[in-house]
Amino acid sequence: MNKAGGRVLFSIVLMIVVLFIYTLWDNNQIKVVNQEILIENLPDDLDDFKIVQITDLHEKEFGENQVKLIKEINSIDYDTIVFTGDMLISGSSRNYQPFYSLIDGIHKKDHALYVPGNSDPSSYVVDGKNQLKKHEFIEGMEARGVKLLESIYTVEEGSFNIQIIDFELSSLDPQKRAAIPTKAKSSLYVQHQNQLLAEMSMLDSAIDTDVIIALNHYPVVDAKIDQLKSDPNRKFRDYDLIMAGHYHGGQIRLPFIGALFVPEPYYERSGLFPPQNRVKGLWEYKKTKQYVSAGLGSSKTVSFLKFRLFNTPEINVLTLKKK
C-alpha cells in the first residue's frame, strides 16, 4: 500500500473510532427540550402550566441509580410529570429497577401518570383465583407514587381543570360498550374496560374551559386521525394536545437527513425514510396538536443497532400558553 492509501485508511479508521467514542458519550447525555403549546382561550390560571414528559427509557441507566436523570428532572419546576411508555425492554422483562430507581429519586409526584408502551407488560393479569389484578410492575410503580392512567385524571388549577386522558380509551364510544364474551378470562378484561368507558363518559360533560390532554405511547398519525374521524364506532374528541413517544426520534439519525426509519405501519415502506416533520417534536393536523418525544433509550429492532446515533436522549418540558 502506498503512502497516500495508508493515510486514507488511517483517516477512515480514525473517523470510525472518533464516531464510536462520540456515540458512546452522547448516548449517556441528557438534554432538556422546552416547547410552548399555544392553546386558544386558555384560562389565566392554566397559563404557564408545565408538563414533564419521560418516555422510552428501555431500562437505560443514566448514572448509578439514575442520578443524572433524577438531577435533571428535579431541577425543573413543573406541575405534572407523565411517562408515555416503554420503560422496559420487553413485556417479559423483570428488570424494573432502572424505572423504579428513577421514580424513587423524583421529588415532585403530586400528579405523576403513566401509560404503557408496546415493550411494557400488560397492566393487568388474571391470578390463580380468576381475579383481575394489576401486574406486579404496575403495583411497584404505583407504590412509588406514579399512577396508571386508565381513563381520566383531573388536575385542578384554581377554578379550572386539565383533563388528562388515555387516548386509546377516549377514542372508543362509551355508548358502544363491548359485549361480555362467554370465556371467563376475556370477560374480566371487558368488564373492566366497560367500567373505564363509563368513567370516560364523564368527559362529555366537561366544560369548554377544560383543557384536554391525551396520553398515548404511539403517535397518532394523520391517516389514523382520518380513520378515527370517519369510523362511526369510534370517537375523536376535541383534544387540545396529544402526547406520545415510541419513535425514539428515529433512533438512528444522519446530519442534514434526519431519521432513516420509524416503526410506523401507517407510513409508506412501513416507516423507512419517514416524513421528517412527523418524527419528533410538535405538529398539528386538522386542528389537533400533537407532541412526540424522542425519548431516552433505544430498542433492538435490529440487534446490532441498539444505540442512538446523532440523537441525544431527551426529556421534554411542555408549557401551556394562551394563544
Summary of the structure (lengths in Angstrom):
residues: 323
radius of gyration: 21.4
end to end distance: 65.6
largest distance: 79.0
contacts: 992
relative contact order: 0.19
helix: 33%
strand: 25%
